[in-house]
Amino acid sequence: MSNTTVNAVQLELAIRQLEKRNTAQRESLAEFVKYYREFEKKEKLDRNRHIELICMKLEDVYYGRTKRLMINVPPRSLKTQIVSIAFPAWCL
């Protein structure tokens, strides 16, 4: 294989991986929050149950399955980052 062919294959693979990641972020708030934390804050996000649960309940609000939602978690648990920053961005 020539160098040009190898580069074209690598480019196509990179494009497919980006499309797959973007689709996952559009469909899942949890994936979007993970991407947001890694991109904006330059930190790796540990996927804890409370983050998954908050994202799942916010998705229910977005899709109209839940009309009211109150989130009570201790400070420093990413509640503000998820609810006030990432969720409105994901909705848009």
N, C-alpha and C positions, 0 to 999 in steps of 0.2 A: 504494500500500500504506500502511496506517496504521502508526503507530508501534508499536502493540501487536503487529501481525503481524510486523513486522521483529524485534522483541524475541523473539518466540516462535520465529522461524526461527533466530536467533542462539543461543538457548538450546538448541534441538534439535541444532544443529551442534556446539556445545560438548560436549553429552552424548555424542554419537556419537564425537567425537575422544577423549574420556576412556575410553569403553568399548573403543575400538580399542587405545589405549595400554595399558590394564590387561590386555587379552587377550595382547598381545605380551609383557608382563612376566611373565605366568603361564607362558607357553610357552617363554621363552628366559631363561636365567640372565644372559646378556650384556646383554639389555635391562634386566633388573632391576638389575644392577650399575650400569649407566649412570644409571638413575633414582635409585638410592640415593646415588650420588656427587653428583648435581646437587641432590637434596633435602636430604640430611644434611650434606654438606660444603660446599655452595654453590659447587662447582667443576665446570667442564665437563670431562668425561672424554674424553680422546683414545682412540679405538678402535684399539689396537695389536694386533698379531698374538698377542703373548703373553697378553693379556687374553682374547681370543677363544678361544685354545687351552685356557687354564685353565678357562674356563667350559664349553667343550665336553667336556672330560675329566670335570669335576664332574657334568655332566648324565649322562654315561655311568655314573658311580658311582650317581647317584640312580635311574636306570632299571635298575640291576642288570647292565649290560653289562660293567662293570669291577668287580672285587672288591677290588683293591689299587691305590693311587695314591700316588706320591711326587712332590712338586713341588719342583724345585730351580731357583730363579731368584734373581738378585741382590737385595740389600736395596733397599727403596724402589720395588718394582715392583707394589705393591698385592696381594701374595700374602695377607697377613693380613686385609686388608679384604674380599677376595673369599672366602677359604676359611673364616675364622672368624666373620665377621659376616654377609655377604650370603648365602652359601650356606645356612646353617641357617635364616635368615629366609625365603628362597625356598622351601625344602623345606616349611616350615610353611604 
